Amino acid sequence: PVGYICPNFGMASPILCPAGFICSKLGLQTPVASCMAGHYCLPGTKSHLSIANSTTETWILNDESGVITVATTSDAWIYVARTSPATGRRRLRHPPNTNSTIGQMPFPCPIGHFCRDGVSSVVHKEGDFSTPQLCFDGFFCPRGSVSPEGSGPCRTGYYCNSNSIATICEPGFYCPGTGNVFPLPCFPGTYSPSPGLSNCLLCSVGYQCPGFARTSAELCEPGFVCDEVGLSFPSKLCPNGFYCENGTMTDDPNNIQKAPIPCPHSAFCLEGVAHNLTDSWLPIFEKGRFSPQACEEGN
């Protein structure tokens, strides 16, 4: 019968088609063919084609594994009345005895693996090509892959660290090019505000981006000038005679952009003043260094 072989003379019963092969004809001494690439064939495989590519009235498809099992509760197995003059009921088709019965067909290679010709099991054994083999790192292998590259490298903006799932790059990270196995953190001076970026954004003028894996830029620190892109920390102090609020973009007080503000009346400002609140502390102290200093009487 189909699904079996009879390799010897005088056999009392046929032998189930061996795993890794297909026995799709009557009267076979040997299997018709090896299981096709991208699939595995269990013992008794009797068809080159899938019995069902989706859930039907008689089969239930497992979307993850691609294996179909019989739907024993389906209406396809119901009893129908016999045609008169016969009486009673009958079944047009009879279901298997158990709902664990699977289709006797080639099943797609599992996700994250690839299958050469003649694969006979769904269980992976490293280096044994009669079983599914793991795909290359950084490549995405959907169900039914025939090569270790699968459908190709993980696309830009994503990373593939499991051979089966493409994960979008998280904010604060970037995934350049293709074939990323893991995301890369944004370097100081850059940030990544949204998922799926292949490059981090340079911190704009008037902002600073300290540390790695930033998801947003922060305003330039008071007392400093951030007049360059890509700053991790500002190094240019606010000029003498002025104070600089956060987000100062230029050291030119005549610029229309956010610029240094003249020191308040009756006070003087050294480099790096951050606000307009006069403080009597000497500049050598931390608090006084960022504050305007009151002019002495007569000056």
Protein Blocks (a to p, Z undefined) as FASTA:
>chain_A
ZZiacfbghiabdcdddehiacfbghiabdfbdcdehiacdehiabfbdfbfcdcfkbcc
dfknopacddfkbmklpccddddfbecjddfbdcdfbfkbccdddddddehiacdehiab
fbdcehiakbccdddehiacdehiabfnlnopcdehiacfkopaccdddehiacehehia
bdcdddehiacfbghiabdcdddehiacedehiabdcdddehiacfbghiabdcbdcdeh
iacdehiabfbfkbmbdcdddddehiacdehiabfcdcfbdfkbmklmmpccdddehZZ
